[in-house]
Amino acid sequence: MNLDPIGHVESPLTDPSTAPKQGFESNTEAWLNFVPEVATGLRDLKAGDEVFVLTWLHQARRDVLVVHPRDDPRNPETGVFSTRSADRPNPIGLHRVTITDVANLRVRVRGLEAINGTPILDVKPVLSRLFNQSSKEDA
């Protein structure tokens, strides 16, 4: 399996220990900077869209299977697959964000808890059952 990053996060968040645990816990805005090869895939993104950003949590530990949720030792140890911990065998981040601006290969988003430099793996729309049959849901 080969995954090639399609960009990286440019964020004021630099320290995983002080970053919000979930995007909705902060209104921090960050830029998603994409490589030129994916420019055509970005063409229909616009301000106001909600998307999922998949990232590679490059500073996470990959040998962890049990964690204290939210890194709080008062919480009982829990299997990592029942948590949103960054530390896990395949540290793929899933972030629901709102696009606030699109500028060529840069997409500004609100609600991203990923730290500066985090590699971007993919972007997918948040789908709604309210779409009609010819909508993005069919894509």
N, C-alpha and C positions, 0 to 999 in steps of 0.2 A: 504494500500500500504506500503510495506516495502522495503527499499533500504539499502543494506549492502555495505559499501565501500570495494573496492578491493585493496586499497592501499592509498598512500598519496604522496603529492608533497614535494620534498626537493629542495628548491630554495633559492638563495641569496635575493630574494624579500621578505620583511617581513612586510611592511607597505602598506596597500591598497591605502592610499592617495598618495603615491609616486610611486606606481607600474605603468607600462605602461597601458593605457586603452585597447589596442589591442596588440596581440602578435607580429604583423608585425612591431610595433613601436620600437621593441627592438630585439637584437640578443642574449638576455640572454639565457643561457643554464640552464636546471634544470633536476633533476632526478625524474622519476616516480618510486616509490618503491611499489612493489606489495606484497600481502600476498601469502604464499606458496600454498594455495588452488587453485590459478588461474594460476599456472606455465605452465601447458599444453597449456592454451589458448594464452600464449605469444610466443610459440615456433617458429612461422613463421615470427615474426617481425624482421626487419633488418635495418641497417643503410641506410638512403636514403629514406625510406618509409615516406609518408605523412599520418598522422592519425588525427582523431578528438578525443580529450580527453574530456570526460564529467566529470565535477567536481561538488561538492556541495560547494557553496561559503559560507562557514560556518560563516564568519564574516559579512555577508550582513544583512540588515534589511528586514524583511518579511512583514512589514505593509505599504510599499510604493507602490503607484499606479501612481504617477506623479513625474517626475524628470526634472531637467535642464540637457539636454544631455552633456556628458563629465564633469559633475559636474561644469559647467560654468554658473553662474547666468546670464550672458549676453544672453545665449540661452533661447528661450521661453520654458515654461513648456510643457512637452510632456508626453503622456501616456506611462507608462513603457514598454508596449508590442511593442512599436515602437522604442525602444532603446536597447542598449546592456548593460544597467545598471546592476550591480550586485545586487542592491537592488530591490527585486521583491517578490511576494508571494511564489514562489518556486525557490530559487536561484540556478538554475542549470547553470553551466558554460559550454560553448562550445568553444573549443580551437583547431584551426588547427595548427598543429606543424609538424616539420620534425624530424625524429629519427636520432640521430648522433652516438649512440652506444647502444648495448644491452649486458648486463652482468647479466645473470641468472634472478633474480627477479627485476633487476634494468634496466630501459630504460631511456637513456639520450635523451632529446629533446631540440630543439631550437625554440624560438618564443612563449614560454608559459608565459603568464602574471599573472598566479595564484600565490598566495603567499605561502610561506613555511607553511607546515602543512595542506594544502587544501586536503580534502578527494577526492579520485578518484572513480567515479561511473562506468565508462566504457571506452573502447577504440574501435574505429571503423575506418576502412580504408577509405581514401579519394578515391572515385571511379572515374573512367574515362570512357567515352563512347568508348575509344580506345581499351578497353579490348576485347578479343574474348569471345565466348560463354562459355568456360570452365573456366573462370577467377573468381576472388574473387567477381565480380559483381553478380554472381549467388548465392553466399553464403548468 
